[in-house]
Amino acid sequence: MTANPASHDLSQRAALMAQRLQERLSPTSLEVLDESASHAGHSGANAEGYGSHFRVRIACGQFVGLNRVARHRLV
């Protein structure tokens, strides 16, 4: 059985995002979620329904004392 190349690309994209965040911010908690299916038909969504909208849940010491906008910019 062969892997679906599209799902392979998706997992690579999410893994790369997680890797870069891990390297730069050393988070205590990190989760990268693909929420593209929930955005079908919205601006920026692609026809495949994956890989266009991600949610990142992250906690790190560098966020201490920063407001929400500053934390978003850091990420």
PDB file of N, CA, C, O and CB in Angstrom:
ATOM      1  N   MET A   1       0.846  -1.181   0.000  1.00  0.00           N
ATOM      2  CA  MET A   1       0.000   0.000   0.000  1.00  0.00           C
ATOM      3  C   MET A   1       0.887   1.239   0.000  1.00  0.00           C
ATOM      4  O   MET A   1       1.834   1.325   0.782  1.00  0.00           O
ATOM      5  CB  MET A   1      -0.960   0.001   1.221  1.00  0.00           C
ATOM      6  N   THR A   2       0.586   2.197  -0.873  1.00  0.00           N
ATOM      7  CA  THR A   2       1.391   3.413  -0.957  1.00  0.00           C
ATOM      8  C   THR A   2       0.703   4.540  -0.205  1.00  0.00           C
ATOM      9  O   THR A   2      -0.522   4.575  -0.090  1.00  0.00           O
ATOM     10  CB  THR A   2       1.632   3.813  -2.426  1.00  0.00           C
ATOM     11  N   ALA A   3       1.502   5.449   0.298  1.00  0.00           N
ATOM     12  CA  ALA A   3       0.963   6.593   1.022  1.00  0.00           C
ATOM     13  C   ALA A   3       0.425   7.622   0.046  1.00  0.00           C
ATOM     14  O   ALA A   3       0.942   7.769  -1.062  1.00  0.00           O
ATOM     15  CB  ALA A   3       2.034   7.221   1.926  1.00  0.00           C
ATOM     16  N   ASN A   4      -0.599   8.322   0.453  1.00  0.00           N
ATOM     17  CA  ASN A   4      -1.150   9.413  -0.337  1.00  0.00           C
ATOM     18  C   ASN A   4      -0.148  10.565  -0.314  1.00  0.00           C
ATOM     19  O   ASN A   4       0.187  11.062   0.761  1.00  0.00           O
ATOM     20  CB  ASN A   4      -2.550   9.864   0.208  1.00  0.00           C
ATOM     21  N   PRO A   5       0.342  11.005  -1.494  1.00  0.00           N
ATOM     22  CA  PRO A   5       1.341  12.077  -1.495  1.00  0.00           C
ATOM     23  C   PRO A   5       0.828  13.358  -0.863  1.00  0.00           C
ATOM     24  O   PRO A   5       1.597  14.078  -0.225  1.00  0.00           O
ATOM     25  CB  PRO A   5       1.789  12.360  -2.903  1.00  0.00           C
ATOM     26  N   ALA A   6      -0.462  13.659  -1.026  1.00  0.00           N
ATOM     27  CA  ALA A   6      -1.009  14.883  -0.449  1.00  0.00           C
ATOM     28  C   ALA A   6      -0.964  14.834   1.070  1.00  0.00           C
ATOM     29  O   ALA A   6      -0.586  15.819   1.705  1.00  0.00           O
ATOM     30  CB  ALA A   6      -2.445  15.104  -0.926  1.00  0.00           C
ATOM     31  N   SER A   7      -1.344  13.701   1.667  1.00  0.00           N
ATOM     32  CA  SER A   7      -1.302  13.612   3.124  1.00  0.00           C
ATOM     33  C   SER A   7       0.140  13.620   3.615  1.00  0.00           C
ATOM     34  O   SER A   7       0.427  14.111   4.707  1.00  0.00           O
ATOM     35  CB  SER A   7      -2.027  12.344   3.611  1.00  0.00           C
ATOM     36  N   HIS A   8       1.048  13.076   2.807  1.00  0.00           N
ATOM     37  CA  HIS A   8       2.472  13.120   3.159  1.00  0.00           C
ATOM     38  C   HIS A   8       2.948  14.570   3.188  1.00  0.00           C
ATOM     39  O   HIS A   8       3.669  14.964   4.104  1.00  0.00           O
ATOM     40  CB  HIS A   8       3.319  12.289   2.152  1.00  0.00           C
ATOM     41  N   ASP A   9       2.548  15.372   2.188  1.00  0.00           N
ATOM     42  CA  ASP A   9       2.913  16.788   2.163  1.00  0.00           C
ATOM     43  C   ASP A   9       2.349  17.512   3.372  1.00  0.00           C
ATOM     44  O   ASP A   9       3.016  18.356   3.970  1.00  0.00           O
ATOM     45  CB  ASP A   9       2.417  17.450   0.874  1.00  0.00           C
ATOM     46  N   LEU A  10       1.110  17.177   3.730  1.00  0.00           N
ATOM     47  CA  LEU A  10       0.472  17.812   4.872  1.00  0.00           C
ATOM     48  C   LEU A  10       1.236  17.521   6.149  1.00  0.00           C
ATOM     49  O   LEU A  10       1.540  18.432   6.918  1.00  0.00           O
ATOM     50  CB  LEU A  10      -0.970  17.349   5.004  1.00  0.00           C
ATOM     51  N   SER A  11       1.546  16.254   6.376  1.00  0.00           N
ATOM     52  CA  SER A  11       2.257  15.943   7.601  1.00  0.00           C
ATOM     53  C   SER A  11       3.652  16.546   7.599  1.00  0.00           C
ATOM     54  O   SER A  11       4.162  16.920   8.655  1.00  0.00           O
ATOM     55  CB  SER A  11       2.336  14.444   7.795  1.00  0.00           C
ATOM     56  N   GLN A  12       4.269  16.644   6.444  1.00  0.00           N
ATOM     57  CA  GLN A  12       5.573  17.302   6.363  1.00  0.00           C
ATOM     58  C   GLN A  12       5.442  18.789   6.692  1.00  0.00           C
ATOM     59  O   GLN A  12       6.282  19.346   7.397  1.00  0.00           O
ATOM     60  CB  GLN A  12       6.188  17.116   4.959  1.00  0.00           C
ATOM     61  N   ARG A  13       4.387  19.432   6.181  1.00  0.00           N
ATOM     62  CA  ARG A  13       4.188  20.863   6.429  1.00  0.00           C
ATOM     63  C   ARG A  13       3.966  21.112   7.914  1.00  0.00           C
ATOM     64  O   ARG A  13       4.593  22.004   8.485  1.00  0.00           O
ATOM     65  CB  ARG A  13       2.992  21.402   5.612  1.00  0.00           C
ATOM     66  N   ALA A  14       3.099  20.352   8.542  1.00  0.00           N
ATOM     67  CA  ALA A  14       2.834  20.521   9.970  1.00  0.00           C
ATOM     68  C   ALA A  14       4.085  20.212  10.786  1.00  0.00           C
ATOM     69  O   ALA A  14       4.389  20.910  11.754  1.00  0.00           O
ATOM     70  CB  ALA A  14       1.670  19.618  10.415  1.00  0.00           C
ATOM     71  N   ALA A  15       4.808  19.165  10.394  1.00  0.00           N
ATOM     72  CA  ALA A  15       6.036  18.795  11.105  1.00  0.00           C
ATOM     73  C   ALA A  15       7.095  19.885  10.967  1.00  0.00           C
ATOM     74  O   ALA A  15       7.811  20.179  11.924  1.00  0.00           O
ATOM     75  CB  ALA A  15       6.582  17.456  10.574  1.00  0.00           C
ATOM     76  N   LEU A  16       7.197  20.481   9.792  1.00  0.00           N
ATOM     77  CA  LEU A  16       8.172  21.557   9.591  1.00  0.00           C
ATOM     78  C   LEU A  16       7.812  22.781  10.430  1.00  0.00           C
ATOM     79  O   LEU A  16       8.685  23.408  11.030  1.00  0.00           O
ATOM     80  CB  LEU A  16       8.251  21.942   8.103  1.00  0.00           C
ATOM     81  N   MET A  17       6.525  23.116  10.469  1.00  0.00           N
ATOM     82  CA  MET A  17       6.088  24.236  11.311  1.00  0.00           C
ATOM     83  C   MET A  17       6.440  23.963  12.771  1.00  0.00           C
ATOM     84  O   MET A  17       6.983  24.828  13.458  1.00  0.00           O
ATOM     85  CB  MET A  17       4.563  24.476  11.160  1.00  0.00           C
ATOM     86  N   ALA A  18       6.130  22.765  13.234  1.00  0.00           N
ATOM     87  CA  ALA A  18       6.419  22.403  14.621  1.00  0.00           C
ATOM     88  C   ALA A  18       7.921  22.433  14.902  1.00  0.00           C
ATOM     89  O   ALA A  18       8.357  22.910  15.950  1.00  0.00           O
ATOM     90  CB  ALA A  18       5.854  21.015  14.936  1.00  0.00           C
ATOM     91  N   GLN A  19       8.703  21.921  13.960  1.00  0.00           N
ATOM     92  CA  GLN A  19      10.162  21.904  14.126  1.00  0.00           C
ATOM     93  C   GLN A  19      10.719  23.315  14.244  1.00  0.00           C
ATOM     94  O   GLN A  19      11.541  23.589  15.119  1.00  0.00           O
ATOM     95  CB  GLN A  19      10.827  21.178  12.951  1.00  0.00           C
ATOM     96  N   ARG A  20      10.279  24.208  13.370  1.00  0.00           N
ATOM     97  CA  ARG A  20      10.792  25.584  13.400  1.00  0.00           C
ATOM     98  C   ARG A  20      10.401  26.307  14.678  1.00  0.00           C
ATOM     99  O   ARG A  20      11.206  27.034  15.260  1.00  0.00           O
ATOM    100  CB  ARG A  20      10.282  26.364  12.196  1.00  0.00           C
ATOM    101  N   LEU A  21       9.163  26.108  15.114  1.00  0.00           N
ATOM    102  CA  LEU A  21       8.733  26.725  16.368  1.00  0.00           C
ATOM    103  C   LEU A  21       9.520  26.158  17.547  1.00  0.00           C
ATOM    104  O   LEU A  21       9.911  26.899  18.449  1.00  0.00           O
ATOM    105  CB  LEU A  21       7.226  26.513  16.583  1.00  0.00           C
ATOM    106  N   GLN A  22       9.749  24.856  17.541  1.00  0.00           N
ATOM    107  CA  GLN A  22      10.517  24.213  18.610  1.00  0.00           C
ATOM    108  C   GLN A  22      11.936  24.782  18.664  1.00  0.00           C
ATOM    109  O   GLN A  22      12.445  25.092  19.742  1.00  0.00           O
ATOM    110  CB  GLN A  22      10.560  22.678  18.400  1.00  0.00           C
ATOM    111  N   GLU A  23      12.567  24.918  17.506  1.00  0.00           N
ATOM    112  CA  GLU A  23      13.950  25.425  17.448  1.00  0.00           C
ATOM    113  C   GLU A  23      14.056  26.867  17.916  1.00  0.00           C
ATOM    114  O   GLU A  23      15.003  27.222  18.618  1.00  0.00           O
ATOM    115  CB  GLU A  23      14.492  25.313  16.030  1.00  0.00           C
ATOM    116  N   ARG A  24      13.102  27.696  17.537  1.00  0.00           N
ATOM    117  CA  ARG A  24      13.203  29.129  17.800  1.00  0.00           C
ATOM    118  C   ARG A  24      12.675  29.553  19.165  1.00  0.00           C
ATOM    119  O   ARG A  24      13.170  30.512  19.757  1.00  0.00           O
ATOM    120  CB  ARG A  24      12.471  29.875  16.745  1.00  0.00           C
ATOM    121  N   LEU A  25      11.659  28.829  19.670  1.00  0.00           N
ATOM    122  CA  LEU A  25      11.019  29.272  20.905  1.00  0.00           C
ATOM    123  C   LEU A  25      11.170  28.308  22.077  1.00  0.00           C
ATOM    124  O   LEU A  25      10.857  28.681  23.207  1.00  0.00           O
ATOM    125  CB  LEU A  25       9.579  29.499  20.652  1.00  0.00           C
ATOM    126  N   SER A  26      11.632  27.098  21.850  1.00  0.00           N
ATOM    127  CA  SER A  26      11.757  26.084  22.894  1.00  0.00           C
ATOM    128  C   SER A  26      10.511  26.042  23.786  1.00  0.00           C
ATOM    129  O   SER A  26      10.610  26.247  24.996  1.00  0.00           O
ATOM    130  CB  SER A  26      13.004  26.354  23.744  1.00  0.00           C
ATOM    131  N   PRO A  27       9.349  25.779  23.200  1.00  0.00           N
ATOM    132  CA  PRO A  27       8.105  25.820  23.981  1.00  0.00           C
ATOM    133  C   PRO A  27       8.013  24.697  25.002  1.00  0.00           C
ATOM    134  O   PRO A  27       8.618  23.636  24.846  1.00  0.00           O
ATOM    135  CB  PRO A  27       6.912  25.753  23.057  1.00  0.00           C
ATOM    136  N   THR A  28       7.238  24.959  26.052  1.00  0.00           N
ATOM    137  CA  THR A  28       6.950  23.931  27.044  1.00  0.00           C
ATOM    138  C   THR A  28       5.797  23.056  26.562  1.00  0.00           C
ATOM    139  O   THR A  28       5.632  21.927  27.023  1.00  0.00           O
ATOM    140  CB  THR A  28       6.614  24.567  28.412  1.00  0.00           C
ATOM    141  N   SER A  29       5.008  23.580  25.638  1.00  0.00           N
ATOM    142  CA  SER A  29       3.883  22.857  25.059  1.00  0.00           C
ATOM    143  C   SER A  29       3.691  23.343  23.625  1.00  0.00           C
ATOM    144  O   SER A  29       3.762  24.543  23.362  1.00  0.00           O
ATOM    145  CB  SER A  29       2.579  23.060  25.905  1.00  0.00           C
ATOM    146  N   LEU A  30       3.446  22.409  22.689  1.00  0.00           N
ATOM    147  CA  LEU A  30       3.283  22.783  21.285  1.00  0.00           C
ATOM    148  C   LEU A  30       2.360  21.795  20.592  1.00  0.00           C
ATOM    149  O   LEU A  30       2.541  20.582  20.699  1.00  0.00           O
ATOM    150  CB  LEU A  30       4.647  22.841  20.567  1.00  0.00           C
ATOM    151  N   GLU A  31       1.366  22.323  19.879  1.00  0.00           N
ATOM    152  CA  GLU A  31       0.441  21.509  19.093  1.00  0.00           C
ATOM    153  C   GLU A  31       0.132  22.265  17.811  1.00  0.00           C
ATOM    154  O   GLU A  31      -0.259  23.431  17.863  1.00  0.00           O
ATOM    155  CB  GLU A  31      -0.873  21.188  19.895  1.00  0.00           C
ATOM    156  N   VAL A  32       0.302  21.624  16.662  1.00  0.00           N
ATOM    157  CA  VAL A  32      -0.010  22.213  15.363  1.00  0.00           C
ATOM    158  C   VAL A  32      -1.187  21.431  14.792  1.00  0.00           C
ATOM    159  O   VAL A  32      -1.084  20.227  14.555  1.00  0.00           O
ATOM    160  CB  VAL A  32       1.238  22.182  14.388  1.00  0.00           C
ATOM    161  N   LEU A  33      -2.306  22.117  14.573  1.00  0.00           N
ATOM    162  CA  LEU A  33      -3.532  21.484  14.101  1.00  0.00           C
ATOM    163  C   LEU A  33      -3.920  22.035  12.732  1.00  0.00           C
ATOM    164  O   LEU A  33      -3.903  23.248  12.526  1.00  0.00           O
ATOM    165  CB  LEU A  33      -4.676  21.698  15.109  1.00  0.00           C
ATOM    166  N   ASP A  34      -4.265  21.163  11.805  1.00  0.00           N
ATOM    167  CA  ASP A  34      -4.758  21.579  10.494  1.00  0.00           C
ATOM    168  C   ASP A  34      -6.272  21.716  10.588  1.00  0.00           C
ATOM    169  O   ASP A  34      -6.982  20.723  10.748  1.00  0.00           O
ATOM    170  CB  ASP A  34      -4.346  20.557   9.371  1.00  0.00           C
ATOM    171  N   GLU A  35      -6.761  22.941  10.488  1.00  0.00           N
ATOM    172  CA  GLU A  35      -8.193  23.215  10.564  1.00  0.00           C
ATOM    173  C   GLU A  35      -8.761  23.611   9.205  1.00  0.00           C
ATOM    174  O   GLU A  35      -9.815  24.244   9.138  1.00  0.00           O
ATOM    175  CB  GLU A  35      -8.464  24.316  11.582  1.00  0.00           C
ATOM    176  N   SER A  36      -8.093  23.256   8.148  1.00  0.00           N
ATOM    177  CA  SER A  36      -8.487  23.657   6.799  1.00  0.00           C
ATOM    178  C   SER A  36      -9.897  23.211   6.439  1.00  0.00           C
ATOM    179  O   SER A  36     -10.630  23.965   5.799  1.00  0.00           O
ATOM    180  CB  SER A  36      -7.514  23.100   5.795  1.00  0.00           C
ATOM    181  N   ALA A  37     -10.292  22.018   6.830  1.00  0.00           N
ATOM    182  CA  ALA A  37     -11.623  21.504   6.481  1.00  0.00           C
ATOM    183  C   ALA A  37     -12.730  22.404   7.024  1.00  0.00           C
ATOM    184  O   ALA A  37     -13.794  22.516   6.416  1.00  0.00           O
ATOM    185  CB  ALA A  37     -11.802  20.078   7.019  1.00  0.00           C
ATOM    186  N   SER A  38     -12.485  23.040   8.153  1.00  0.00           N
ATOM    187  CA  SER A  38     -13.476  23.944   8.747  1.00  0.00           C
ATOM    188  C   SER A  38     -13.587  25.262   7.992  1.00  0.00           C
ATOM    189  O   SER A  38     -14.525  26.027   8.216  1.00  0.00           O
ATOM    190  CB  SER A  38     -13.126  24.219  10.195  1.00  0.00           C
ATOM    191  N   HIS A  39     -12.648  25.532   7.108  1.00  0.00           N
ATOM    192  CA  HIS A  39     -12.609  26.799   6.378  1.00  0.00           C
ATOM    193  C   HIS A  39     -12.943  26.633   4.900  1.00  0.00           C
ATOM    194  O   HIS A  39     -12.706  27.546   4.108  1.00  0.00           O
ATOM    195  CB  HIS A  39     -11.246  27.432   6.519  1.00  0.00           C
ATOM    196  N   ALA A  40     -13.485  25.492   4.522  1.00  0.00           N
ATOM    197  CA  ALA A  40     -13.833  25.246   3.122  1.00  0.00           C
ATOM    198  C   ALA A  40     -14.764  26.356   2.630  1.00  0.00           C
ATOM    199  O   ALA A  40     -15.747  26.701   3.286  1.00  0.00           O
ATOM    200  CB  ALA A  40     -14.504  23.846   2.952  1.00  0.00           C
ATOM    201  N   GLY A  41     -14.432  26.900   1.472  1.00  0.00           N
ATOM    202  CA  GLY A  41     -15.228  27.973   0.891  1.00  0.00           C
ATOM    203  C   GLY A  41     -14.827  29.361   1.351  1.00  0.00           C
ATOM    204  O   GLY A  41     -15.279  30.350   0.773  1.00  0.00           O
ATOM    205  N   HIS A  42     -14.002  29.461   2.361  1.00  0.00           N
ATOM    206  CA  HIS A  42     -13.541  30.765   2.838  1.00  0.00           C
ATOM    207  C   HIS A  42     -12.371  31.253   1.988  1.00  0.00           C
ATOM    208  O   HIS A  42     -11.734  30.471   1.283  1.00  0.00           O
ATOM    209  CB  HIS A  42     -13.130  30.689   4.327  1.00  0.00           C
ATOM    210  N   SER A  43     -12.106  32.521   2.061  1.00  0.00           N
ATOM    211  CA  SER A  43     -10.963  33.092   1.370  1.00  0.00           C
ATOM    212  C   SER A  43      -9.681  32.422   1.851  1.00  0.00           C
ATOM    213  O   SER A  43      -9.468  32.262   3.052  1.00  0.00           O
ATOM    214  CB  SER A  43     -10.898  34.615   1.592  1.00  0.00           C
ATOM    215  N   GLY A  44      -8.850  32.041   0.928  1.00  0.00           N
ATOM    216  CA  GLY A  44      -7.579  31.412   1.270  1.00  0.00           C
ATOM    217  C   GLY A  44      -7.639  29.901   1.359  1.00  0.00           C
ATOM    218  O   GLY A  44      -6.599  29.245   1.416  1.00  0.00           O
ATOM    219  N   ALA A  45      -8.838  29.336   1.371  1.00  0.00           N
ATOM    220  CA  ALA A  45      -8.967  27.877   1.425  1.00  0.00           C
ATOM    221  C   ALA A  45      -8.641  27.290   0.059  1.00  0.00           C
ATOM    222  O   ALA A  45      -8.893  27.918  -0.969  1.00  0.00           O
ATOM    223  CB  ALA A  45     -10.396  27.459   1.873  1.00  0.00           C
ATOM    224  N   ASN A  46      -8.089  26.101   0.050  1.00  0.00           N
ATOM    225  CA  ASN A  46      -7.788  25.453  -1.221  1.00  0.00           C
ATOM    226  C   ASN A  46      -8.823  24.366  -1.502  1.00  0.00           C
ATOM    227  O   ASN A  46      -9.599  23.997  -0.620  1.00  0.00           O
ATOM    228  CB  ASN A  46      -6.357  24.856  -1.210  1.00  0.00           C
ATOM    229  N   ALA A  47      -8.830  23.865  -2.710  1.00  0.00           N
ATOM    230  CA  ALA A  47      -9.813  22.860  -3.121  1.00  0.00           C
ATOM    231  C   ALA A  47      -9.618  21.527  -2.412  1.00  0.00           C
ATOM    232  O   ALA A  47     -10.571  20.758  -2.286  1.00  0.00           O
ATOM    233  CB  ALA A  47      -9.743  22.650  -4.616  1.00  0.00           C
ATOM    234  N   GLU A  48      -8.410  21.234  -1.947  1.00  0.00           N
ATOM    235  CA  GLU A  48      -8.128  19.954  -1.309  1.00  0.00           C
ATOM    236  C   GLU A  48      -8.716  19.857   0.095  1.00  0.00           C
ATOM    237  O   GLU A  48      -8.983  18.753   0.570  1.00  0.00           O
ATOM    238  CB  GLU A  48      -6.640  19.728  -1.251  1.00  0.00           C
ATOM    239  N   GLY A  49      -8.922  20.988   0.768  1.00  0.00           N
ATOM    240  CA  GLY A  49      -9.469  20.964   2.117  1.00  0.00           C
ATOM    241  C   GLY A  49      -8.458  20.690   3.206  1.00  0.00           C
ATOM    242  O   GLY A  49      -8.836  20.341   4.324  1.00  0.00           O
ATOM    243  N   TYR A  50      -7.188  20.839   2.905  1.00  0.00           N
ATOM    244  CA  TYR A  50      -6.155  20.655   3.922  1.00  0.00           C
ATOM    245  C   TYR A  50      -4.953  21.536   3.588  1.00  0.00           C
ATOM    246  O   TYR A  50      -4.740  21.906   2.433  1.00  0.00           O
ATOM    247  CB  TYR A  50      -5.731  19.161   4.022  1.00  0.00           C
ATOM    248  N   GLY A  51      -4.183  21.861   4.603  1.00  0.00           N
ATOM    249  CA  GLY A  51      -2.927  22.568   4.409  1.00  0.00           C
ATOM    250  C   GLY A  51      -3.015  24.065   4.208  1.00  0.00           C
ATOM    251  O   GLY A  51      -2.009  24.694   3.880  1.00  0.00           O
ATOM    252  N   SER A  52      -4.203  24.670   4.397  1.00  0.00           N
ATOM    253  CA  SER A  52      -4.306  26.109   4.183  1.00  0.00           C
ATOM    254  C   SER A  52      -4.568  26.897   5.464  1.00  0.00           C
ATOM    255  O   SER A  52      -4.271  28.090   5.520  1.00  0.00           O
ATOM    256  CB  SER A  52      -5.397  26.390   3.196  1.00  0.00           C
ATOM    257  N   HIS A  53      -5.114  26.259   6.484  1.00  0.00           N
ATOM    258  CA  HIS A  53      -5.422  26.927   7.739  1.00  0.00           C
ATOM    259  C   HIS A  53      -4.932  26.060   8.907  1.00  0.00           C
ATOM    260  O   HIS A  53      -5.380  24.926   9.083  1.00  0.00           O
ATOM    261  CB  HIS A  53      -6.951  27.208   7.855  1.00  0.00           C
ATOM    262  N   PHE A  54      -4.020  26.605   9.687  1.00  0.00           N
ATOM    263  CA  PHE A  54      -3.480  25.884  10.834  1.00  0.00           C
ATOM    264  C   PHE A  54      -3.756  26.651  12.114  1.00  0.00           C
ATOM    265  O   PHE A  54      -3.802  27.881  12.118  1.00  0.00           O
ATOM    266  CB  PHE A  54      -1.973  25.649  10.669  1.00  0.00           C
ATOM    267  N   ARG A  55      -3.939  25.920  13.192  1.00  0.00           N
ATOM    268  CA  ARG A  55      -4.014  26.506  14.531  1.00  0.00           C
ATOM    269  C   ARG A  55      -2.789  25.994  15.277  1.00  0.00           C
ATOM    270  O   ARG A  55      -2.473  24.805  15.245  1.00  0.00           O
ATOM    271  CB  ARG A  55      -5.373  26.126  15.284  1.00  0.00           C
ATOM    272  N   VAL A  56      -2.117  26.904  15.939  1.00  0.00           N
ATOM    273  CA  VAL A  56      -0.952  26.533  16.738  1.00  0.00           C
ATOM    274  C   VAL A  56      -1.263  26.849  18.192  1.00  0.00           C
ATOM    275  O   VAL A  56      -1.591  27.984  18.540  1.00  0.00           O
ATOM    276  CB  VAL A  56       0.340  27.283  16.257  1.00  0.00           C
ATOM    277  N   ARG A  57      -1.157  25.849  19.018  1.00  0.00           N
ATOM    278  CA  ARG A  57      -1.290  26.027  20.462  1.00  0.00           C
ATOM    279  C   ARG A  57       0.103  25.880  21.034  1.00  0.00           C
ATOM    280  O   ARG A  57       0.744  24.837  20.905  1.00  0.00           O
ATOM    281  CB  ARG A  57      -2.301  24.991  21.106  1.00  0.00           C
ATOM    282  N   ILE A  58       0.560  26.953  21.670  1.00  0.00           N
ATOM    283  CA  ILE A  58       1.948  26.977  22.125  1.00  0.00           C
ATOM    284  C   ILE A  58       2.056  27.722  23.443  1.00  0.00           C
ATOM    285  O   ILE A  58       1.375  28.724  23.661  1.00  0.00           O
ATOM    286  CB  ILE A  58       2.858  27.626  21.070  1.00  0.00           C
ATOM    287  N   ALA A  59       2.906  27.230  24.307  1.00  0.00           N
ATOM    288  CA  ALA A  59       3.235  27.913  25.557  1.00  0.00           C
ATOM    289  C   ALA A  59       4.753  27.969  25.646  1.00  0.00           C
ATOM    290  O   ALA A  59       5.439  26.970  25.429  1.00  0.00           O
ATOM    291  CB  ALA A  59       2.607  27.181  26.812  1.00  0.00           C
ATOM    292  N   CYS A  60       5.262  29.142  25.966  1.00  0.00           N
ATOM    293  CA  CYS A  60       6.715  29.261  26.106  1.00  0.00           C
ATOM    294  C   CYS A  60       7.058  30.420  27.023  1.00  0.00           C
ATOM    295  O   CYS A  60       6.286  31.368  27.174  1.00  0.00           O
ATOM    296  CB  CYS A  60       7.386  29.451  24.732  1.00  0.00           C
ATOM    297  N   GLY A  61       8.214  30.327  27.623  1.00  0.00           N
ATOM    298  CA  GLY A  61       8.668  31.344  28.564  1.00  0.00           C
ATOM    299  C   GLY A  61       8.833  32.717  27.946  1.00  0.00           C
ATOM    300  O   GLY A  61       8.729  33.725  28.645  1.00  0.00           O
ATOM    301  N   GLN A  62       9.086  32.774  26.655  1.00  0.00           N
ATOM    302  CA  GLN A  62       9.282  34.061  25.983  1.00  0.00           C
ATOM    303  C   GLN A  62       7.988  34.869  25.903  1.00  0.00           C
ATOM    304  O   GLN A  62       8.030  36.056  25.580  1.00  0.00           O
ATOM    305  CB  GLN A  62       9.837  33.839  24.582  1.00  0.00           C
ATOM    306  N   PHE A  63       6.841  34.253  26.188  1.00  0.00           N
ATOM    307  CA  PHE A  63       5.563  34.954  26.138  1.00  0.00           C
ATOM    308  C   PHE A  63       5.279  35.757  27.405  1.00  0.00           C
ATOM    309  O   PHE A  63       4.395  36.614  27.411  1.00  0.00           O
ATOM    310  CB  PHE A  63       4.448  33.965  25.906  1.00  0.00           C
ATOM    311  N   VAL A  64       6.025  35.486  28.481  1.00  0.00           N
ATOM    312  CA  VAL A  64       5.778  36.150  29.764  1.00  0.00           C
ATOM    313  C   VAL A  64       5.903  37.665  29.590  1.00  0.00           C
ATOM    314  O   VAL A  64       6.913  38.168  29.097  1.00  0.00           O
ATOM    315  CB  VAL A  64       6.770  35.639  30.854  1.00  0.00           C
ATOM    316  N   GLY A  65       4.860  38.373  30.005  1.00  0.00           N
ATOM    317  CA  GLY A  65       4.856  39.830  29.952  1.00  0.00           C
ATOM    318  C   GLY A  65       4.447  40.410  28.606  1.00  0.00           C
ATOM    319  O   GLY A  65       4.361  41.630  28.468  1.00  0.00           O
ATOM    320  N   LEU A  66       4.193  39.567  27.610  1.00  0.00           N
ATOM    321  CA  LEU A  66       3.792  40.051  26.290  1.00  0.00           C
ATOM    322  C   LEU A  66       2.278  40.011  26.141  1.00  0.00           C
ATOM    323  O   LEU A  66       1.618  39.105  26.649  1.00  0.00           O
ATOM    324  CB  LEU A  66       4.454  39.217  25.184  1.00  0.00           C
ATOM    325  N   ASN A  67       1.732  41.002  25.440  1.00  0.00           N
ATOM    326  CA  ASN A  67       0.303  40.953  25.153  1.00  0.00           C
ATOM    327  C   ASN A  67       0.063  40.002  23.973  1.00  0.00           C
ATOM    328  O   ASN A  67       1.015  39.506  23.370  1.00  0.00           O
ATOM    329  CB  ASN A  67      -0.253  42.383  24.842  1.00  0.00           C
ATOM    330  N   ARG A  68      -1.194  39.754  23.651  1.00  0.00           N
ATOM    331  CA  ARG A  68      -1.548  38.779  22.625  1.00  0.00           C
ATOM    332  C   ARG A  68      -0.941  39.121  21.263  1.00  0.00           C
ATOM    333  O   ARG A  68      -0.439  38.232  20.574  1.00  0.00           O
ATOM    334  CB  ARG A  68      -3.056  38.685  22.505  1.00  0.00           C
ATOM    335  N   VAL A  69      -0.979  40.376  20.872  1.00  0.00           N
ATOM    336  CA  VAL A  69      -0.423  40.772  19.576  1.00  0.00           C
ATOM    337  C   VAL A  69       1.082  40.527  19.539  1.00  0.00           C
ATOM    338  O   VAL A  69       1.601  40.039  18.535  1.00  0.00           O
ATOM    339  CB  VAL A  69      -0.728  42.254  19.285  1.00  0.00           C
ATOM    340  N   ALA A  70       1.771  40.849  20.589  1.00  0.00           N
ATOM    341  CA  ALA A  70       3.217  40.635  20.659  1.00  0.00           C
ATOM    342  C   ALA A  70       3.547  39.143  20.598  1.00  0.00           C
ATOM    343  O   ALA A  70       4.526  38.749  19.964  1.00  0.00           O
ATOM    344  CB  ALA A  70       3.793  41.255  21.947  1.00  0.00           C
ATOM    345  N   ARG A  71       2.739  38.317  21.250  1.00  0.00           N
ATOM    346  CA  ARG A  71       2.955  36.854  21.191  1.00  0.00           C
ATOM    347  C   ARG A  71       2.737  36.352  19.778  1.00  0.00           C
ATOM    348  O   ARG A  71       3.513  35.530  19.290  1.00  0.00           O
ATOM    349  CB  ARG A  71       2.010  36.109  22.171  1.00  0.00           C
ATOM    350  N   HIS A  72       1.696  36.827  19.110  1.00  0.00           N
ATOM    351  CA  HIS A  72       1.434  36.417  17.724  1.00  0.00           C
ATOM    352  C   HIS A  72       2.591  36.822  16.817  1.00  0.00           C
ATOM    353  O   HIS A  72       3.008  36.046  15.956  1.00  0.00           O
ATOM    354  CB  HIS A  72       0.115  37.038  17.213  1.00  0.00           C
ATOM    355  N   ARG A  73       3.096  37.999  17.000  1.00  0.00           N
ATOM    356  CA  ARG A  73       4.234  38.463  16.182  1.00  0.00           C
ATOM    357  C   ARG A  73       5.464  37.605  16.413  1.00  0.00           C
ATOM    358  O   ARG A  73       6.213  37.318  15.480  1.00  0.00           O
ATOM    359  CB  ARG A  73       4.563  39.930  16.493  1.00  0.00           C
ATOM    360  N   LEU A  74       5.670  37.198  17.648  1.00  0.00           N
ATOM    361  CA  LEU A  74       6.829  36.368  17.963  1.00  0.00           C
ATOM    362  C   LEU A  74       6.738  35.018  17.253  1.00  0.00           C
ATOM    363  O   LEU A  74       7.736  34.507  16.744  1.00  0.00           O
ATOM    364  CB  LEU A  74       6.944  36.162  19.482  1.00  0.00           C
ATOM    365  N   VAL A  75       5.543  34.451  17.222  1.00  0.00           N
ATOM    366  CA  VAL A  75       5.341  33.180  16.551  1.00  0.00           C
ATOM    367  C   VAL A  75       5.479  33.383  15.058  1.00  0.00           C
ATOM    368  O   VAL A  75       5.344  32.430  14.291  1.00  0.00           O
ATOM    369  CB  VAL A  75       3.967  32.578  16.900  1.00  0.00           C
TER     370      VAL A  75
END
